[in-house]
């Protein structure tokens, strides 16, 4: 059993303790704005920056298995400003990151920054030359410590890893690029200064590309073997002008793709292959950019960044509006690799009150309303499945069970209902397709009734009601003020409260109340008299429906008579909007409130508050509720969380076999065996192998169940310096790894006979009372056993009769060696009886 520090595999930190928020590791998605890869890391570590737009970051994620499992690591990074570019110094093994806001947001300080990581992205420190918006960063492959960074304030160069900086030009860069091999040549796409090129590692620069249709260039790349070929994406600030190609070092240009694209990348291993993508999709050229075709099989939405795979010219990583995608065959087939990528705001969620394992959540990765989705987990959040992408904004589960669910959408269909847990959906009649449903609720007292608050245009705006369980809806209260949230009483189906947005300059927010099932309504809160700017949520006390809370800008208001009158004297919570309220169903004085600037908890009806942000990186919360004696929070950027004692206990994992000395043969199936355990349960097992003594690991399988065994089809990668590594993860993302104690061998394919059976001399299976298998048809080997003192106690060779009987050996530890085909292989085993 060989323990490997997690800093090698994942750099996970477990320095938290006490109470806090435990991630449910989903829903899985996120807008990927930047990609970086560490080619000389043992696992070729991938990093991505995420965020809904150019103003906000949803953090950095890392993956040791080409995006098949992601880990959130943003310690030291701020949540303002999108991650624009990642860079890696292969000599110092430092990672650099540029982060910044758009020009219309930069009047709001702070702007962003340049950040550095010395622990493979586990933590970050700021190294910005000046305080401004940063767009691009580059680390030299040739000269260790040389870093370039470009901003609204110009372009800077450092020769000491960012400790000191020198301004080298005033140009505002958008994206750096360079050749895949060490070189002094660097290109910079700029805003307003065409393309800048340096041939001395960034000390001096010249301008090229003046023949392009715009001086603003969003992306640039160059052919590594034919430096006369350059690609560029010119644009105005909001309009991309296609892809242009030059074959004469940038003197003249021709448009080769007319559609809207944002980024272009040349394959580092085959410059015939060039990719570009943007709002119009993904495009591929296989003839050095002369002709192009759209990759119609790709379905990830707007392309934000591209990373051609260094070791496979047919492979590509894509960062997009719908997450992270991978192809290994020039775009013919695709994998959506979003597992544990949870860079989403959870705007609404519900857990079945009768079944704690089933959770539904509305995720919103940002950038566009078209990206709203509904995800479902049936294992308490360990895995998630997207079950609806019709822009759902809000949901409600039938009080009697989780198979029946209604969703309200954002102007693309109105309301939908499912009676089979989200497998199929039916459009609810009555509500127009263009309706923007901001809140929808079943009546807990009478589930035949469902209520919806429609926010948008005057023809649809108002309160809608269903009396047939959500099959159809009728508008019961037209309104000029946009309804925003709705709350049926848990005690009386005829009592409903509805809160609105403000509608300047005409009127401020309102709360309306009905006591006759919606026939008549009374205004019980008038923002023109006591404004809280918006009614973000209304929540009844389930054990005492006379107690009602409503939230708005900075504060909570409270009613103790079922919403007829309100107390406006509760303290101000934060400088920002409050979005949702959760009330303990057995104690109406205990409540949780989430908003723009934090999460707050009260045990005395809102008279005093504690901030409950705890360990969350992104302090904003968008949704909250109380299920099965636990608080749940939908984060503004990190997915769904549950409150409890922070789980910092790593799983235990031990590799049983192969553990050293075994000989495996290509094409055969070998059972990898392990033991793994954790108090909270093992969520998944990842398997890797190395053929170079651990310098590099390759993925065998990801997120396998903890069965203790995996049948591995042994690859044709002969080596006598092989390890297997097993990584085990619990349901909250804590991980531990173990690898083989000693080398095992993947043998050279030998002489074949019959049905391609590999000829072998001897195989040791297991390390406790091992099974020793001989092939009597193979000669030229010698097998020896030694006791712990080094004394030889047994030997057999190809000239012997091949009968092995270890009954004469006493119990204990033994060592063995096999001489075969010019190799010497060693291992150990234990005899017990």
BARO-22582 format. One record per residue (C-alpha): x, y negated, z; residue in three letters. Coordinates in steps of 0.2 Angstrom, whole numbers, padded with zeros to 4 digits, always signed. Layout:
REM BARO-22582
XYZALA;...
This chain:
REM BARO-22582
+0000+0000+0000UNK;+0009-0016-0006UNK;+0001-0032+0000UNK;+0001-0047-0013UNK;-0001-0064-0007UNK;-0017-0072-0013UNK;-0007-0087-0018UNK;+0000-0077-0032UNK;-0017-0071-0039UNK;-0030-0085-0034UNK;-0022-0097-0022UNK;-0038-0096-0012UNK;-0037-0106+0005UNK;-0046-0099+0020UNK;-0043-0114+0032UNK;-0061-0117+0038UNK;-0070-0110+0053UNK;-0086-0113+0063UNK;-0103-0118+0055UNK;-0105-0124+0038UNK;-0111-0120+0020UNK;-0109-0103+0012UNK;-0109-0103-0006UNK;-0121-0091-0015UNK;-0109-0092-0030UNK;-0122-0098-0042UNK;-0132-0101-0053UNK;-0119-0098-0066UNK;-0115-0112-0079UNK;-0107-0129-0080UNK;-0102-0142-0093UNK;-0083-0138-0096UNK;-0074-0154-0101UNK;-0056-0149-0101UNK;-0046-0132-0103UNK;-0028-0128-0097UNK;-0019-0112-0098UNK;-0003-0106-0089UNK;+0005-0094-0101UNK;+0019-0089-0089UNK;+0008-0086-0073UNK;+0007-0068-0069UNK;-0012-0068-0074UNK;-0010-0082-0088UNK;-0021-0093-0076UNK;-0035-0103-0084UNK;-0041-0119-0077UNK;-0056-0129-0083UNK;-0062-0146-0078UNK;-0081-0148-0076UNK;-0094-0162-0075UNK;-0110-0169-0082UNK;-0103-0184-0091UNK;-0088-0195-0092UNK;-0092-0203-0075UNK;-0093-0188-0063UNK;-0083-0173-0060UNK;-0090-0157-0054UNK;-0073-0150-0049UNK;-0059-0139-0056UNK;-0061-0120-0058UNK;-0048-0107-0060UNK;-0049-0089-0067UNK;-0035-0075-0067UNK;-0044-0065-0080UNK;-0047-0076-0095UNK;-0063-0083-0088UNK;-0072-0067-0083UNK;-0072-0073-0065UNK;-0071-0091-0059UNK;-0065-0099-0042UNK;-0069-0117-0037UNK;-0053-0126-0032UNK;-0054-0145-0030UNK;-0045-0149-0014UNK;-0038-0167-0015UNK;-0048-0171-0031UNK;-0062-0185-0030UNK;-0079-0182-0038UNK;-0079-0198-0048UNK;-0073-0198-0065UNK;-0073-0183-0077UNK;-0058-0172-0079UNK;-0051-0178-0096UNK;-0036-0167-0099UNK;-0025-0154-0090UNK;-0006-0151-0093UNK;+0007-0138-0087UNK;+0025-0139-0085UNK;+0031-0122-0088UNK;+0048-0124-0079UNK;+0043-0133-0063UNK;+0026-0124-0064UNK;+0017-0140-0059UNK;+0000-0144-0066UNK;-0006-0162-0070UNK;-0024-0169-0072UNK;-0031-0185-0079UNK;-0047-0191-0072UNK;-0057-0206-0077UNK;-0074-0215-0080UNK;-0081-0222-0096UNK;-0079-0241-0100UNK;-0096-0246-0094UNK;-0093-0238-0077UNK;-0076-0244-0073UNK;-0082-0260-0065UNK;-0086-0248-0050UNK;-0070-0244-0041UNK;-0062-0232-0039UNK;-0059-0227-0058UNK;-0050-0211-0058UNK;-0032-0205-0057UNK;-0018-0194-0062UNK;-0016-0179-0050UNK;-0003-0166-0048UNK;-0003-0148-0041UNK;+0012-0138-0035UNK;+0002-0122-0030UNK;-0006-0117-0047UNK;-0021-0128-0044UNK;-0026-0124-0027UNK;-0024-0142-0021UNK;-0020-0159-0029UNK;-0011-0175-0024UNK;-0013-0192-0033UNK;+0002-0198-0042UNK;-0006-0212-0053UNK;+0005-0226-0058UNK;-0009-0239-0056UNK;-0027-0239-0052UNK;-0037-0238-0068UNK;-0046-0225-0079UNK;-0035-0211-0085UNK;-0039-0202-0101UNK;-0024-0191-0105UNK;-0009-0182-0098UNK;+0005-0172-0105UNK;+0019-0162-0097UNK;+0035-0158-0108UNK;+0039-0140-0112UNK;+0057-0145-0116UNK;+0062-0157-0102UNK;+0056-0152-0084UNK;+0048-0166-0075UNK;+0044-0177-0090UNK;+0026-0182-0089UNK;+0016-0194-0099UNK;-0001-0202-0094UNK;-0012-0214-0104UNK;-0025-0225-0097UNK;-0035-0241-0100UNK;-0020-0250-0094UNK;-0008-0242-0106UNK;+0003-0227-0107UNK;+0016-0222-0094UNK;+0031-0210-0093UNK;+0039-0201-0079UNK;+0055-0191-0078UNK;+0053-0185-0060UNK;+0036-0176-0060UNK;+0026-0192-0057UNK;+0036-0199-0042UNK;+0041-0214-0052UNK;+0034-0221-0069UNK;+0038-0233-0083UNK;+0026-0241-0094UNK;+0031-0237-0112UNK;+0017-0245-0122UNK;+0000-0254-0121UNK;-0010-0241-0131UNK;-0024-0233-0123UNK;-0023-0215-0126UNK;-0038-0202-0127UNK;-0029-0186-0129UNK;-0010-0180-0130UNK;-0005-0165-0141UNK;+0012-0157-0145UNK;+0019-0141-0153UNK;+0017-0125-0144UNK;+0036-0123-0143UNK;+0048-0135-0133UNK;+0049-0151-0144UNK;+0053-0169-0142UNK;+0038-0173-0154UNK;+0022-0179-0145UNK;+0006-0186-0153UNK;-0007-0197-0144UNK;-0025-0200-0151UNK;-0029-0218-0145UNK;-0043-0230-0143UNK;-0041-0244-0155UNK;-0022-0241-0160UNK;-0024-0226-0172UNK;-0012-0211-0169UNK;+0004-0214-0159UNK;+0019-0202-0162UNK;+0035-0200-0152UNK;+0050-0190-0158UNK;+0060-0193-0142UNK;+0048-0186-0128UNK;+0038-0201-0126UNK;+0051-0215-0124UNK;+0047-0224-0140UNK;+0032-0223-0152UNK;+0027-0227-0169UNK;+0009-0229-0177UNK;+0002-0217-0190UNK;-0015-0215-0197UNK;-0019-0233-0202UNK;-0028-0225-0218UNK;-0041-0217-0206UNK;-0059-0225-0206UNK;-0057-0230-0188UNK;-0043-0236-0177UNK;-0051-0225-0162UNK;-0046-0207-0163UNK;-0054-0195-0151UNK;-0042-0180-0155UNK;-0026-0176-0164UNK;-0016-0160-0168UNK;-0002-0155-0179UNK;+0004-0139-0188UNK;+0018-0132-0178UNK;+0027-0124-0193UNK;+0023-0138-0206UNK;+0024-0155-0197UNK;+0018-0164-0212UNK;+0001-0157-0209UNK;-0009-0167-0196UNK;-0027-0167-0191UNK;-0037-0181-0183UNK;-0055-0185-0177UNK;-0058-0204-0180UNK;-0073-0212-0171UNK;-0082-0227-0166UNK;-0086-0227-0147UNK;-0102-0218-0149UNK;-0101-0210-0167UNK;-0089-0197-0173UNK;-0084-0198-0191UNK;-0079-0180-0194UNK;-0062-0172-0196UNK;-0048-0179-0207UNK;-0032-0170-0213UNK;-0015-0177-0219UNK;-0002-0167-0228UNK;+0011-0181-0229UNK;+0015-0185-0211UNK;+0000-0196-0209UNK;+0002-0208-0224UNK;-0014-0203-0233UNK;-0029-0194-0226UNK;-0044-0184-0233UNK;-0060-0179-0224UNK;-0062-0160-0223UNK;-0077-0159-0210UNK;-0091-0172-0212UNK;-0101-0167-0196UNK;-0099-0174-0179UNK;-0084-0166-0170UNK;-0074-0171-0155UNK;-0059-0160-0154UNK;-0047-0151-0166UNK;-0034-0137-0162UNK;-0022-0127-0172UNK;-0018-0109-0167UNK;-0001-0109-0160UNK;+0003-0091-0166UNK;-0005-0094-0184UNK;-0006-0111-0191UNK;-0017-0105-0205UNK;-0031-0105-0191UNK;-0038-0121-0186UNK;-0053-0125-0175UNK;-0064-0140-0173UNK;-0080-0144-0164UNK;-0092-0156-0156UNK;-0110-0161-0155UNK;-0113-0152-0172UNK;-0106-0135-0167UNK;-0090-0126-0170UNK;-0080-0125-0186UNK;-0066-0114-0192UNK;-0053-0115-0206UNK;-0042-0100-0211UNK;-0032-0109-0224UNK;-0023-0123-0214UNK;-0038-0134-0214UNK;-0041-0135-0233UNK;-0059-0127-0232UNK;-0070-0125-0217UNK;-0086-0115-0212UNK;-0097-0117-0197UNK;-0096-0103-0184UNK;-0115-0099-0184UNK;-0113-0085-0171UNK;-0107-0098-0158UNK;-0122-0104-0146UNK;-0113-0113-0132UNK;-0120-0131-0137UNK;-0109-0146-0139UNK;-0090-0142-0139UNK;-0080-0152-0127UNK;-0063-0143-0128UNK;-0054-0129-0137UNK;-0039-0118-0132UNK;-0033-0106-0145UNK;-0026-0090-0137UNK;-0007-0090-0138UNK;-0005-0071-0139UNK;-0020-0067-0151UNK;-0022-0079-0166UNK;-0040-0072-0168UNK;-0045-0077-0150UNK;-0052-0094-0144UNK;-0058-0101-0128UNK;-0072-0114-0129UNK;-0077-0127-0116UNK;-0095-0132-0120UNK;-0111-0140-0113UNK;-0117-0122-0108UNK;-0101-0117-0100UNK;-0086-0106-0105UNK;-0085-0095-0121UNK;-0073-0083-0128UNK;-0071-0074-0145UNK;-0057-0062-0150UNK;-0062-0060-0168UNK;-0062-0077-0176UNK;-0080-0081-0170UNK;-0089-0066-0176UNK;-0094-0061-0158UNK;-0094-0071-0142UNK;-0094-0068-0123UNK;-0102-0081-0111UNK;-0089-0081-0097UNK;-0098-0091-0084UNK;-0097-0079-0069UNK;-0095-0089-0053UNK;-0094-0105-0063UNK;-0107-0114-0053UNK;-0104-0132-0059UNK;-0122-0137-0058UNK;-0134-0148-0049UNK;-0148-0137-0041UNK;-0164-0149-0043UNK;-0176-0136-0036UNK;-0176-0118-0029UNK;-0187-0106-0020UNK;-0184-0089-0011UNK;-0198-0077-0009UNK;-0204-0079+0008UNK;-0208-0060+0009UNK;-0192-0054+0000UNK;-0176-0063+0005UNK;-0166-0055-0009UNK;-0175-0064-0023UNK;-0170-0082-0027UNK;-0175-0094-0041UNK;-0166-0110-0045UNK;-0167-0124-0057UNK;-0149-0128-0063UNK;-0144-0144-0072UNK;-0125-0145-0077UNK;-0128-0163-0083UNK;-0125-0173-0099UNK;-0142-0169-0107UNK;-0159-0165-0101UNK;-0159-0151-0114UNK;-0147-0141-0102UNK;-0160-0138-0088UNK;-0161-0119-0085UNK;-0170-0107-0073UNK;-0159-0094-0065UNK;-0164-0079-0055UNK;-0155-0068-0042UNK;-0162-0052-0035UNK;-0147-0049-0023UNK;-0146-0064-0012UNK;-0136-0074-0025UNK;-0122-0061-0028UNK;-0127-0061-0047UNK;-0138-0073-0057UNK;-0148-0071-0074UNK;-0154-0086-0084UNK;-0172-0082-0087UNK;-0178-0099-0095UNK;-0170-0113-0105UNK;-0186-0123-0110UNK;-0179-0138-0100UNK;-0187-0133-0083UNK;-0186-0146-0070UNK;-0197-0139-0056UNK;-0204-0122-0050UNK;-0216-0115-0038UNK;-0218-0096-0033UNK;-0235-0089-0029UNK;-0237-0088-0010UNK;-0241-0069-0012UNK;-0225-0064-0021UNK;-0211-0068-0032UNK;-0217-0060-0048UNK;-0229-0075-0052UNK;-0220-0091-0055UNK;-0225-0108-0063UNK;-0212-0121-0070UNK;-0214-0139-0075UNK;-0203-0144-0090UNK;-0195-0160-0096UNK;-0206-0166-0111UNK;-0204-0149-0121UNK;-0219-0139-0117UNK;-0228-0145-0101UNK;-0231-0131-0089UNK;-0227-0112-0091UNK;-0232-0097-0081UNK;-0224-0080-0079UNK;-0232-0065-0070UNK;-0218-0053-0072UNK;-0203-0062-0063UNK;-0198-0073-0078UNK;-0197-0059-0091UNK;-0211-0067-0102UNK;-0219-0084-0101UNK;-0236-0091-0106UNK;-0240-0109-0109UNK;-0252-0116-0097UNK;-0267-0125-0106UNK;-0272-0143-0103UNK;-0256-0152-0100UNK;-0248-0159-0117UNK;-0232-0152-0123UNK;-0223-0169-0121UNK;-0228-0171-0102UNK;-0213-0173-0090UNK;-0217-0163-0075UNK;-0207-0169-0061UNK;-0215-0158-0047UNK;-0226-0143-0046UNK;-0233-0134-0031UNK;-0245-0119-0028UNK;-0257-0123-0013UNK;-0250-0112+0001UNK;-0268-0111+0008UNK;-0277-0106-0008UNK;-0265-0100-0022UNK;-0279-0102-0035UNK;-0275-0120-0034UNK;-0259-0128-0041UNK;-0254-0146-0043UNK;-0242-0155-0054UNK;-0235-0173-0054UNK;-0232-0180-0072UNK;-0221-0194-0073UNK;-0219-0200-0091UNK;-0230-0209-0104UNK;-0247-0217-0099UNK;-0258-0204-0109UNK;-0250-0190-0098UNK;-0245-0199-0082UNK;-0255-0194-0067UNK;-0259-0179-0055UNK;-0264-0163-0063UNK;-0273-0148-0055UNK;-0276-0130-0059UNK;-0290-0119-0051UNK;-0285-0103-0060UNK;-0268-0100-0053UNK;-0259-0110-0065UNK;-0266-0104-0081UNK;-0274-0121-0086UNK;-0273-0139-0079UNK;-0284-0154-0079UNK;-0279-0172-0075UNK;-0288-0177-0059UNK;-0280-0194-0055UNK;-0273-0204-0070UNK;-0260-0217-0064UNK;-0251-0232-0071UNK;-0238-0229-0057UNK;-0227-0213-0061UNK;-0231-0199-0049UNK;-0215-0190-0044UNK;-0218-0178-0030UNK;-0233-0168-0024UNK;-0237-0159-0007UNK;-0253-0148-0004UNK;-0257-0146+0015UNK;-0253-0129+0022UNK;-0269-0129+0032UNK;-0282-0137+0021UNK;-0282-0134+0002UNK;-0292-0150-0001UNK;-0279-0161+0007UNK;-0265-0166-0005UNK;-0252-0180-0004UNK;-0243-0187-0019UNK;-0229-0199-0020UNK;-0223-0210-0034UNK;-0208-0219-0042UNK;-0208-0238-0041UNK;-0214-0246-0057UNK;-0205-0263-0058UNK;-0210-0277-0062UNK;-0228-0272-0059UNK;-0228-0262-0042UNK;-0218-0252-0030UNK;-0219-0234-0024UNK;-0235-0227-0017UNK;-0242-0212-0008UNK;-0259-0206-0012UNK;-0270-0194-0002UNK;-0285-0184-0006UNK;-0296-0174+0006UNK;-0308-0167-0007UNK;-0297-0157-0018UNK;-0293-0172-0029UNK;-0310-0180-0033UNK;-0305-0196-0024UNK;-0289-0203-0019UNK;-0283-0216-0006UNK;-0267-0226-0005UNK;-0259-0222+0012UNK;-0242-0230+0008UNK;-0240-0246-0002UNK;-0222-0250-0006UNK;-0227-0268-0010UNK;-0229-0269+0009UNK;-0216-0257+0016UNK;-0205-0252+0002UNK;-0193-0237+0002UNK;-0191-0239-0017UNK;-0196-0221-0021UNK;-0204-0207-0014UNK;-0192-0193-0017UNK;-0201-0179-0008UNK;-0215-0176+0004UNK;-0215-0162+0016UNK;-0229-0155+0029UNK;-0224-0147+0045UNK;-0230-0129+0042UNK;-0233-0125+0060UNK;-0241-0142+0063UNK;-0248-0150+0047UNK;-0252-0166+0056UNK;-0233-0170+0055UNK;-0228-0176+0038UNK;-0211-0183+0032UNK;-0207-0193+0016UNK;-0190-0199+0010UNK;-0185-0213-0001UNK;-0170-0225-0003UNK;-0159-0224+0013UNK;-0173-0218+0025UNK;-0187-0207+0031UNK;-0205-0212+0035UNK;-0216-0201+0046UNK;-0234-0197+0049UNK;-0242-0188+0064UNK;-0260-0188+0057UNK;-0258-0178+0041UNK;-0252-0193+0030UNK;-0265-0206+0034UNK;-0253-0218+0043UNK;-0234-0219+0043UNK;-0220-0224+0055UNK;-0207-0235+0047UNK;-0195-0237+0062UNK;-0185-0221+0059UNK;-0166-0225+0057UNK;-0158-0228+0040UNK;-0148-0213+0035UNK;-0136-0218+0021UNK;-0133-0230+0007UNK;-0141-0220-0007UNK;-0157-0211-0012UNK;-0164-0196-0002UNK;-0171-0183-0013UNK;-0178-0169-0003UNK;-0184-0164+0014UNK;-0185-0146+0023UNK;-0194-0144+0039UNK;-0192-0129+0050UNK;-0208-0119+0048UNK;-0209-0115+0067UNK;-0203-0132+0074UNK;-0209-0148+0065UNK;-0196-0159+0074UNK;-0182-0150+0066UNK;-0178-0156+0048UNK;-0165-0157+0035UNK;-0164-0171+0022UNK;-0152-0171+0007UNK;-0148-0186-0004UNK;-0135-0195-0014UNK;-0123-0198+0000UNK;-0124-0183+0011UNK;-0135-0170+0020UNK;-0143-0175+0037UNK;-0150-0164+0051UNK;-0162-0169+0065UNK;-0170-0160+0080UNK;-0181-0173+0087UNK;-0192-0178+0072UNK;-0180-0190+0064UNK;-0176-0201+0078UNK;-0158-0197+0078UNK;-0147-0188+0065UNK;-0131-0178+0062UNK;-0122-0178+0046UNK;-0121-0160+0040UNK;-0110-0161+0024UNK;-0097-0150+0033UNK;-0086-0141+0021UNK;-0095-0146+0005UNK;-0083-0154-0008UNK;-0097-0164-0017UNK;-0107-0172-0003UNK;-0123-0175-0013UNK;-0138-0164-0011UNK;-0153-0163-0023UNK;-0164-0149-0015UNK;-0167-0141+0002UNK;-0178-0128+0011UNK;-0179-0116+0025UNK;-0181-0098+0022UNK;-0179-0082+0033UNK;-0173-0092+0048UNK;-0159-0101+0037UNK;-0157-0118+0029UNK;-0153-0118+0011UNK;-0147-0133+0001UNK;-0145-0136-0018UNK;-0129-0146-0020UNK;-0127-0160-0033UNK;-0113-0151-0041UNK;-0108-0134-0033UNK;-0124-0123-0035UNK;-0134-0116-0020UNK;-0128-0114-0002UNK;-0135-0107+0014UNK;-0130-0113+0031UNK;-0122-0101+0044UNK;-0105-0096+0052UNK;-0092-0099+0039UNK;-0085-0082+0033UNK;-0066-0083+0032UNK;-0063-0064+0035UNK;-0055-0057+0020UNK;-0060-0040+0013UNK;-0049-0025+0016UNK;-0043-0016+0001UNK;-0031-0002-0002UNK;-0025+0006-0018UNK;-0025+0025-0017UNK;-0020+0030-0034UNK;-0010+0027-0044UNK;+0001+0023-0030UNK;+0018+0027-0037UNK;+0026+0042-0046UNK;+0012+0047-0057UNK;+0013+0050-0075UNK;-0002+0044-0086UNK;-0004+0047-0104UNK;-0011+0036-0117UNK;-0029+0040-0123UNK;-0033+0050-0108UNK;-0045+0045-0094UNK;-0037+0042-0077UNK;-0047+0039-0061UNK;-0041+0023-0052UNK;-0046+0025-0034UNK;-0046+0013-0019UNK;-0055+0009-0003UNK;-0062-0008+0001UNK;-0073-0015+0015UNK;-0080-0032+0022UNK;-0092-0036+0035UNK;-0103-0046+0023UNK;-0102-0033+0009UNK;-0091-0031-0006UNK;-0098-0041-0020UNK;-0086-0035-0034UNK;-0070-0027-0038UNK;-0058-0033-0051UNK;-0044-0021-0058UNK;-0028-0026-0067UNK;-0012-0017-0072UNK;+0006-0022-0076UNK;+0019-0014-0087UNK;+0033-0025-0082UNK;+0035-0023-0063UNK;+0022-0036-0059UNK;+0029-0051-0070UNK;+0012-0051-0080UNK;-0005-0042-0076UNK;-0018-0037-0089UNK;-0037-0036-0085UNK;-0044-0018-0084UNK;-0062-0022-0078UNK;-0071-0036-0069UNK;-0085-0036-0056UNK;-0086-0017-0054UNK;-0096-0010-0040UNK;-0087-0005-0025UNK;-0088+0014-0028UNK;-0070+0018-0024UNK;-0066+0024-0042UNK;-0065+0018-0060UNK;-0061+0029-0075UNK;-0048+0020-0084UNK;-0044+0024-0102UNK;-0025+0023-0102UNK;-0019+0011-0115UNK;-0004+0015-0127UNK;+0008+0003-0117UNK;+0022+0015-0113UNK;+0032+0010-0097UNK;+0040+0017-0082UNK;+0038+0001-0072UNK;+0019+0001-0070UNK;+0007-0006-0056UNK;-0011-0006-0054UNK;-0019-0020-0044UNK;-0036-0020-0036UNK;-0045-0036-0030UNK;-0060-0036-0019UNK;-0072-0050-0016UNK;-0085-0053-0003UNK;-0102-0061-0007UNK;-0095-0078-0002UNK;-0080-0078-0013UNK;-0066-0072+0000UNK;-0054-0061-0008UNK;-0040-0049-0005UNK;-0029-0038-0016UNK;-0018-0023-0016UNK;-0007-0015-0028UNK;+0002+0002-0031UNK;+0016+0005-0018UNK;+0029+0010-0032UNK;+0030+0011-0050UNK;+0020+0024-0060UNK;+0023+0029-0078UNK;+0013+0027-0094UNK;+0022+0040-0105UNK;+0026+0039-0123UNK;+0014+0048-0134UNK;+0022+0065-0136UNK;+0020+0079-0149UNK;+0002+0083-0153UNK;-0007+0099-0155UNK;-0024+0105-0158UNK;-0036+0091-0154UNK;-0023+0078-0151UNK;-0019+0084-0134UNK;-0003+0075-0127UNK;+0010+0087-0122UNK;+0016+0084-0104UNK;+0029+0092-0092UNK;+0021+0089-0075UNK;+0009+0077-0067UNK;+0007+0073-0049UNK;-0011+0068-0044UNK;-0014+0060-0027UNK;-0003+0055-0013UNK;-0011+0066+0001UNK;-0010+0085-0002UNK;-0007+0081-0021UNK;-0012+0092-0035UNK;+0003+0097-0046UNK;-0001+0101-0064UNK;+0012+0109-0075UNK;+0012+0112-0094UNK;+0021+0128-0097UNK;+0024+0124-0116UNK;+0035+0109-0112UNK;+0053+0110-0108UNK;+0067+0099-0103UNK;+0062+0093-0086UNK;+0067+0095-0068UNK;+0056+0092-0053UNK;+0064+0090-0035UNK;+0056+0087-0018UNK;+0066+0079-0003UNK;+0062+0077+0015UNK;+0064+0060+0024UNK;+0082+0064+0028UNK;+0086+0065+0009UNK;+0088+0084+0010UNK;+0082+0093-0006UNK;+0069+0106-0001UNK;+0062+0112-0017UNK;+0067+0111-0036UNK;+0059+0118-0052UNK;+0065+0116-0070UNK;+0060+0121-0087UNK;+0070+0137-0086UNK;+0060+0143-0071UNK;+0044+0152-0071UNK;+0034+0136-0067UNK;+0025+0143-0052UNK;+0024+0130-0038UNK;+0020+0135-0020UNK;+0023+0122-0007UNK;+0016+0133+0007UNK;+0033+0134+0015UNK;+0034+0116+0018UNK;+0028+0109+0035UNK;+0016+0094+0036UNK;+0024+0077+0034UNK;+0030+0064+0021UNK;+0040+0070+0006UNK;+0049+0061-0009UNK;+0050+0068-0026UNK;+0059+0064-0042UNK;+0056+0070-0060UNK;+0069+0070-0074UNK;+0061+0070-0091UNK;+0065+0063-0108UNK;+0080+0053-0102UNK;+0070+0045-0088UNK;+0070+0046-0069UNK;+0054+0044-0060UNK;+0052+0044-0041UNK;+0037+0044-0029UNK;+0031+0051-0012UNK;+0017+0061-0005UNK;+0010+0067+0011UNK;+0006+0085+0016UNK;-0008+0088+0030UNK;-0017+0103+0035UNK;
